[in-house]
Amino acid sequence: VLQFCDTMSEETDLIGAALPDHALVGADDAVRGMWNLQSYLMRHHFISLRVNGRTAWHLTQGDDPAPRGYVRSVLPTRSVHLWHRSGPPTGAGPAG
């Protein structure tokens, strides 16, 4: 049984554990306004967000639709969802 996270810090810890340090993650405009998320990812996991950038990974808020060309990760998050490009993620930087 999959148990969902209860707090933003639990979610960011899951995301941080799934990505390498210094990862660059694409993010929608809605995620850009989540300063607590951005701050926690940078401070604790050295993960940066790139708004509307094409990267190996992408974050969306809540039930926002999937970004084109991405597949949702299996992380049990509620407020944000981590996606990876179709096929296995290839690295921490921008994808071709």
NUDONU-900148 format. One line per field, with one value per atom (N, C-alpha, C, O, CB): residue number from 1; residue in one letter; atom name; x, y, z. Coordinates in steps of 0.001 Angstrom, whole numbers, padded with zeros to 6 digits. Atoms other than C-alpha are relative to their C-alpha. Glycine has a CB too. Layout:
<recs>
seq = [NUM|...]
type = [A|...]
atom = [CA|...]
X = [X|...]
Y = [Y|...]
Z = [Z|...]
</recs>
This chain:
<recs>
seq = [1|1|1|1|1|2|2|2|2|2|3|3|3|3|3|4|4|4|4|4|5|5|5|5|5|6|6|6|6|6|7|7|7|7|7|8|8|8|8|8|9|9|9|9|9|10|10|10|10|10|11|11|11|11|11|12|12|12|12|12|13|13|13|13|13|14|14|14|14|14|15|15|15|15|15|16|16|16|16|16|17|17|17|17|17|18|18|18|18|18|19|19|19|19|19|20|20|20|20|20|21|21|21|21|21|22|22|22|22|22|23|23|23|23|23|24|24|24|24|24|25|25|25|25|25|26|26|26|26|26|27|27|27|27|27|28|28|28|28|28|29|29|29|29|29|30|30|30|30|30|31|31|31|31|31|32|32|32|32|32|33|33|33|33|33|34|34|34|34|34|35|35|35|35|35|36|36|36|36|36|37|37|37|37|37|38|38|38|38|38|39|39|39|39|39|40|40|40|40|40|41|41|41|41|41|42|42|42|42|42|43|43|43|43|43|44|44|44|44|44|45|45|45|45|45|46|46|46|46|46|47|47|47|47|47|48|48|48|48|48|49|49|49|49|49|50|50|50|50|50|51|51|51|51|51|52|52|52|52|52|53|53|53|53|53|54|54|54|54|54|55|55|55|55|55|56|56|56|56|56|57|57|57|57|57|58|58|58|58|58|59|59|59|59|59|60|60|60|60|60|61|61|61|61|61|62|62|62|62|62|63|63|63|63|63|64|64|64|64|64|65|65|65|65|65|66|66|66|66|66|67|67|67|67|67|68|68|68|68|68|69|69|69|69|69|70|70|70|70|70|71|71|71|71|71|72|72|72|72|72|73|73|73|73|73|74|74|74|74|74|75|75|75|75|75|76|76|76|76|76|77|77|77|77|77|78|78|78|78|78|79|79|79|79|79|80|80|80|80|80|81|81|81|81|81|82|82|82|82|82|83|83|83|83|83|84|84|84|84|84|85|85|85|85|85|86|86|86|86|86|87|87|87|87|87|88|88|88|88|88|89|89|89|89|89|90|90|90|90|90|91|91|91|91|91|92|92|92|92|92|93|93|93|93|93|94|94|94|94|94|95|95|95|95|95|96|96|96|96|96]
type = [V|V|V|V|V|L|L|L|L|L|Q|Q|Q|Q|Q|F|F|F|F|F|C|C|C|C|C|D|D|D|D|D|T|T|T|T|T|M|M|M|M|M|S|S|S|S|S|E|E|E|E|E|E|E|E|E|E|T|T|T|T|T|D|D|D|D|D|L|L|L|L|L|I|I|I|I|I|G|G|G|G|G|A|A|A|A|A|A|A|A|A|A|L|L|L|L|L|P|P|P|P|P|D|D|D|D|D|H|H|H|H|H|A|A|A|A|A|L|L|L|L|L|V|V|V|V|V|G|G|G|G|G|A|A|A|A|A|D|D|D|D|D|D|D|D|D|D|A|A|A|A|A|V|V|V|V|V|R|R|R|R|R|G|G|G|G|G|M|M|M|M|M|W|W|W|W|W|N|N|N|N|N|L|L|L|L|L|Q|Q|Q|Q|Q|S|S|S|S|S|Y|Y|Y|Y|Y|L|L|L|L|L|M|M|M|M|M|R|R|R|R|R|H|H|H|H|H|H|H|H|H|H|F|F|F|F|F|I|I|I|I|I|S|S|S|S|S|L|L|L|L|L|R|R|R|R|R|V|V|V|V|V|N|N|N|N|N|G|G|G|G|G|R|R|R|R|R|T|T|T|T|T|A|A|A|A|A|W|W|W|W|W|H|H|H|H|H|L|L|L|L|L|T|T|T|T|T|Q|Q|Q|Q|Q|G|G|G|G|G|D|D|D|D|D|D|D|D|D|D|P|P|P|P|P|A|A|A|A|A|P|P|P|P|P|R|R|R|R|R|G|G|G|G|G|Y|Y|Y|Y|Y|V|V|V|V|V|R|R|R|R|R|S|S|S|S|S|V|V|V|V|V|L|L|L|L|L|P|P|P|P|P|T|T|T|T|T|R|R|R|R|R|S|S|S|S|S|V|V|V|V|V|H|H|H|H|H|L|L|L|L|L|W|W|W|W|W|H|H|H|H|H|R|R|R|R|R|S|S|S|S|S|G|G|G|G|G|P|P|P|P|P|P|P|P|P|P|T|T|T|T|T|G|G|G|G|G|A|A|A|A|A|G|G|G|G|G|P|P|P|P|P|A|A|A|A|A|G|G|G|G|G]
atom = [N|CA|C|O|CB|N|CA|C|O|CB|N|CA|C|O|CB|N|CA|C|O|CB|N|CA|C|O|CB|N|CA|C|O|CB|N|CA|C|O|CB|N|CA|C|O|CB|N|CA|C|O|CB|N|CA|C|O|CB|N|CA|C|O|CB|N|CA|C|O|CB|N|CA|C|O|CB|N|CA|C|O|CB|N|CA|C|O|CB|N|CA|C|O|CB|N|CA|C|O|CB|N|CA|C|O|CB|N|CA|C|O|CB|N|CA|C|O|CB|N|CA|C|O|CB|N|CA|C|O|CB|N|CA|C|O|CB|N|CA|C|O|CB|N|CA|C|O|CB|N|CA|C|O|CB|N|CA|C|O|CB|N|CA|C|O|CB|N|CA|C|O|CB|N|CA|C|O|CB|N|CA|C|O|CB|N|CA|C|O|CB|N|CA|C|O|CB|N|CA|C|O|CB|N|CA|C|O|CB|N|CA|C|O|CB|N|CA|C|O|CB|N|CA|C|O|CB|N|CA|C|O|CB|N|CA|C|O|CB|N|CA|C|O|CB|N|CA|C|O|CB|N|CA|C|O|CB|N|CA|C|O|CB|N|CA|C|O|CB|N|CA|C|O|CB|N|CA|C|O|CB|N|CA|C|O|CB|N|CA|C|O|CB|N|CA|C|O|CB|N|CA|C|O|CB|N|CA|C|O|CB|N|CA|C|O|CB|N|CA|C|O|CB|N|CA|C|O|CB|N|CA|C|O|CB|N|CA|C|O|CB|N|CA|C|O|CB|N|CA|C|O|CB|N|CA|C|O|CB|N|CA|C|O|CB|N|CA|C|O|CB|N|CA|C|O|CB|N|CA|C|O|CB|N|CA|C|O|CB|N|CA|C|O|CB|N|CA|C|O|CB|N|CA|C|O|CB|N|CA|C|O|CB|N|CA|C|O|CB|N|CA|C|O|CB|N|CA|C|O|CB|N|CA|C|O|CB|N|CA|C|O|CB|N|CA|C|O|CB|N|CA|C|O|CB|N|CA|C|O|CB|N|CA|C|O|CB|N|CA|C|O|CB|N|CA|C|O|CB|N|CA|C|O|CB|N|CA|C|O|CB|N|CA|C|O|CB|N|CA|C|O|CB|N|CA|C|O|CB|N|CA|C|O|CB|N|CA|C|O|CB|N|CA|C|O|CB|N|CA|C|O|CB|N|CA|C|O|CB|N|CA|C|O|CB|N|CA|C|O|CB|N|CA|C|O|CB|N|CA|C|O|CB|N|CA|C|O|CB|N|CA|C|O|CB]
X = [000851|000000|000889|001802|-000964|-000769|001387|-000510|-001703|-000083|000391|001364|000482|001659|000570|-000335|001256|000676|000461|-001249|-000669|003409|-001014|-002015|001120|000895|001771|000478|-000325|-000165|-000527|004050|000864|001361|000804|-000850|005930|001434|002099|-000043|-001387|009244|000178|001228|000418|-000088|008508|000041|000800|-001196|000019|007712|001334|001855|-001131|-001270|010862|001129|002072|000329|-001009|012931|-000091|000937|-000174|000166|011472|000552|001275|-001481|-000492|012167|001517|002194|-000632|-001448|015668|000714|001802|000336|-000613|016396|-000055|000777|-000692|000162|015199|000900|001110|-001439|-000813|017447|001413|001623|-000638|-001362|021193|000122|-000625|001014|-000293|022558|000337|000889|001170|-000246|022806|-000836|-000484|001466|000901|019964|-000693|-000946|-001047|000769|018207|-001337|-001385|000750|001327|014455|-000903|-000984|-000601|000970|011912|-001195|-001516|-000446|001158|008904|-000995|-000617|000430|001057|005578|-000082|000503|-001353|000173|004592|-000593|-000211|-000890|000632|002440|001025|000949|-001119|-001039|005449|000973|001521|000760|-000912|007549|-000409|000446|000055|000492|005360|000086|-000258|-001395|-000113|006005|001407|002273|-000294|-001328|008951|000525|001728|-000013|-000461|009049|000563|001558|-001156|-000489|009470|001373|002308|-000997|-001274|012228|001119|002223|-000140|-001019|014059|000449|001646|-000530|-000342|013921|000806|001799|-001268|-000751|015071|001432|002367|-000705|-001343|018022|000826|001970|-000076|-000751|019039|000409|001533|-000826|-000263|018809|000472|001077|-001227|-000337|019343|000754|001083|-001259|-000726|021099|-000671|-000001|001448|000786|018306|-000572|-001180|-001141|000500|017436|-001181|-001269|001117|001139|014205|000215|000732|-001297|-000068|014093|-001422|-001998|000983|001390|010730|-000164|000530|-000481|000360|009276|001189|001172|-000666|-001160|012648|-000149|-000860|001268|000027|013135|001187|002325|000047|-001050|015124|-000336|-001390|000167|000240|015433|-001182|-001865|001255|001109|012907|-000848|-000409|000522|000917|009907|-000924|-001320|-000823|000943|007691|-001264|-001210|000632|001275|004005|-000707|-000380|-000880|000742|001595|-001231|-001930|-000397|001226|-001117|-000387|000382|-001114|000527|-003236|000140|-000615|-001444|-000236|-001899|000337|000876|001140|-000250|-001619|001491|002355|-000618|-001376|001501|000641|000012|000043|-000709|004107|000230|000446|001365|-000157|004446|001362|002397|-000175|-001233|007024|000541|001661|001029|-000446|007236|-000918|-002083|000051|000723|006148|000090|001151|000577|000014|005116|000809|000762|-001442|-000754|007420|-000976|-002150|001084|000851|006080|000059|-000415|000406|-000091|006795|-001394|-002224|000878|001329|003802|-000183|-000361|-000237|000144|003516|-001403|-002073|001070|001331|000342|000051|-000618|-000816|000033|001147|000774|000423|000552|-000756|003719|000280|000315|001333|-000317|004515|001269|001466|-001173|-001249|007883|-000223|-000794|001164|000114|008002|001399|002291|-000917|-001266|010872|-000308|-001376|000821|000197|011320|-000237|000279|001217|000271|010043|001311|002232|-000845|-001265|012701|000704|000241|000895|-000686|015186|000608|001106|001086|-000669|016429|001473|002108|-000165|-001369|019810|001018|002217|000041|-000972|021379|-000643|-001860|001028|000529|021022|-000222|-000955|000921|000082|021318|-001098|-001852|001307|001019|019103|000149|001260|000071|-000038|018177|-000113|-000858|-001137|-000066|018892|-001171|-001189|000319]
Y = [-001180|000000|001233|001355|000004|-001227|003360|001027|001331|000549|-001015|005938|001358|001538|-000320|-001330|009583|000833|000622|000709|-000930|012283|000961|001296|000780|-000923|014606|001447|002364|-000414|-001366|017637|000274|-000639|000245|-000414|019619|-000465|-000861|001521|000417|018774|-001490|-001899|000317|001430|015041|-000189|-001013|-000780|000107|015511|000425|-000242|000851|-000449|017489|-000956|-001103|001406|001011|014874|-001191|-001727|-000474|001084|012185|000400|-000364|-000387|-000496|014281|000106|-000301|001380|-000128|015062|-001332|-001439|000711|001329|011377|-000658|-001506|-000893|000597|010516|000638|000060|000112|-000731|013072|000195|000211|001359|-000282|013698|001448|002323|-000271|-001371|016755|000818|000299|000045|-000951|019783|-000289|000141|-000013|000251|018517|001303|002164|-001095|-001117|021065|-000580|-001447|000735|000561|020404|001054|002175|-000529|-000902|022015|000156|-000757|-000512|-000254|023566|000888|001785|000646|-000846|025039|001295|001415|-000732|-001287|028592|-000161|000562|000909|000202|027291|-000430|-000011|-001050|000467|025572|001136|001198|-001217|-001121|028713|000851|001395|000862|-000786|030463|-000695|-000101|000380|000759|027783|000205|-000662|-001527|-000363|029513|-000950|-001203|001402|000948|027088|-001264|-001818|-000365|001166|024208|000283|-000499|-000403|-000356|025976|000122|-000388|001316|-000210|026988|-001305|-001523|000920|001276|023547|-000874|-001477|-000732|000807|021791|000506|-000292|000010|-000554|024172|-000186|-000635|001488|000030|024290|-001421|-001641|000632|001346|020576|-000999|-002017|-000526|000978|018889|000603|-000113|-000659|-000686|021481|-000208|-000374|-000493|000176|021109|001358|002049|-001059|-001279|024118|-000233|-001261|000762|000064|024797|000933|002039|000348|-000803|026085|000104|-000888|-000637|-000181|027552|-000271|000299|001415|000363|026037|-000450|-000332|001163|000500|024575|-001470|-002204|000220|001403|021279|-000687|-000496|-000136|000670|019129|-001483|-001919|000636|001433|015443|-000255|-001272|-000685|000119|016000|001254|002310|-000259|-001138|018263|-000117|-001223|000075|-000032|019310|000735|001790|000668|-000677|020139|000045|-000718|-000718|-000121|021199|-000893|-000969|001456|000775|018853|-000859|-001713|000908|000823|017401|000656|000340|-000315|-000602|019573|-001094|-002135|001051|001035|017664|-000278|000528|000417|000415|015819|000915|001281|-001454|-000742|017847|-000936|-002136|000573|000809|016651|-000687|-000048|000871|000762|013891|-000500|-001007|000827|000431|013092|-001085|-001191|001193|001063|010145|000276|000649|-001419|-000297|010536|-001024|-002221|000036|000881|009121|-000691|-000329|000794|000755|006694|000550|-000107|-001463|-000570|008995|000325|000865|001264|-000239|009239|001433|001667|-000955|-001417|013031|000478|-000111|000862|-000555|015147|001412|001708|000001|-001410|018839|000259|001162|000868|-000100|018427|-001406|-002368|000799|001303|015619|000118|001086|-000519|000066|014673|-000861|-001949|-000568|000692|013622|-000178|000619|000790|000153|012268|-000161|-000636|-001219|000099|012411|-001447|-002355|000568|001358|009389|-000723|-000183|000002|000730|006731|000345|001218|000342|-000264|006686|001391|001876|-001038|-001299|010035|-000143|-001146|000577|000117|010799|000825|000612|000388|-000820|013364|001148|001327|000526|-001075|016368|001290|002160|000257|-001266|019071|000006|-000960|000304|-000107|020261|-001097|-001465|001356|001048|017608|000643|001602|-001039|-000445|018139|000611|001017|-001030]
Z = [000000|000000|000000|000817|001224|000137|-001047|000999|001013|-001443|-000971|001754|-000482|-000795|001406|000493|000724|001077|002271|-000502|-000914|002284|000590|-000043|-000724|-000675|004770|-000059|000113|001427|-000018|004491|-001217|-001876|001271|001108|001887|000216|-000741|-000170|-000236|003583|-000279|-000775|001447|000335|003276|-001512|-002023|000602|001459|-000404|-000607|-001501|-000579|000562|-001088|000358|-000419|000491|-000338|000752|-000954|-001366|001461|000972|-001524|-001365|-002004|-000124|001295|-004616|000037|-000908|-000347|-000131|-003361|-000030|-000596|001267|-000002|-002784|-001380|-001701|001025|001327|-006303|-001054|-002121|-000437|000969|-008036|000530|001743|-000327|-000458|-007944|000484|000047|-001131|-000400|-006153|-001245|-002214|001029|001085|-008439|-001248|-002347|-000364|001124|-010641|-000391|000453|000358|000527|-012819|-000440|-001312|-001191|000220|-012872|-000614|-000111|001319|000597|-015155|000927|001687|-001380|-000854|-013431|-000722|-001475|001328|000541|-014453|000788|001865|000025|-000675|-013533|001397|002317|-000834|-001311|-010657|001044|002199|-000099|-000924|-009085|000307|001408|-000594|-000203|-009518|001200|001897|-001253|-001119|-006962|001346|002367|-000251|-001249|-004345|000572|000448|-000235|-000467|-002676|001067|001131|000534|-001020|000248|-000656|-000188|000962|000733|-002210|-000605|-000439|-001102|000634|-004154|001032|000839|-000777|-001040|-000994|000617|000808|001087|-000616|000549|-000959|-000551|000442|000969|-002636|-000154|-000223|-001362|000162|-003005|001271|001204|-000366|-001254|000653|000408|000860|001107|-000507|001409|-001054|-000720|000642|001040|-001958|-001189|-002135|-000497|001084|-004191|-001350|-002369|-000065|001218|-006757|-000397|000419|000204|000522|-008939|-000928|-001599|-000742|000902|-010797|-001170|-001012|000731|001225|-014353|-000537|-000985|-001074|000394|-015238|-001486|-002328|000342|001371|-018387|-000842|-002068|-000670|000732|-019302|-000338|000348|000804|000431|-021112|000649|000219|-001578|-000755|-018685|000109|-000354|001408|-000176|-017794|000932|000815|000548|-000952|-014986|-000027|-000484|001426|-000018|-014495|001208|001578|-001318|-001112|-011555|-000416|-001047|001235|000180|-011781|001350|002259|-001078|-001237|-009074|-000037|-001047|000249|-000190|-007797|-001175|-001616|000305|001084|-010566|-001364|-002284|000256|001309|-013380|-001011|-000634|000071|001016|-016668|-000195|000150|-001329|000268|-017688|-001027|-002020|-000485|001045|-019524|-001194|-001022|000539|001211|-023105|-000028|000158|-001252|000103|-023470|001331|001385|-000658|-001324|-019737|000548|000166|000969|-000680|-017606|001497|001997|-000363|-001442|-013953|000780|000498|000527|-000888|-011300|000946|001014|000799|-000923|-008714|001421|002347|000003|-001339|-005759|000542|-000189|-000014|-000582|-003368|000489|001684|001150|-000349|-003440|-000359|-001208|-000725|000265|-003404|-000569|-001559|001270|000406|-003762|-001282|-002042|001102|001252|-006546|-000507|000261|000198|000592|-008954|-000825|-001560|-000876|000760|-010403|-001232|-001156|000869|001287|-014044|-000571|-000276|-000999|000717|-016136|-001477|-001864|000539|001451|-019870|-000373|000279|-000774|000456|-021736|-000220|-000832|-001292|-000030|-021433|001298|002032|-001239|-001271|-018566|000037|-000980|000241|-000120|-017231|-000344|-000016|001425|000497|-018744|000759|000583|-001419|-000714|-016445|000730|000677|-000945|-000826|-014203|-000767|-000297|001144|000719|-016835|-001034|-001151|-000659|001044|-019662|-001030|-001412|-000677|001010|-022138|-001378|-001580|000226|001366|-025825|-000522|-001684|-000820]
</recs>
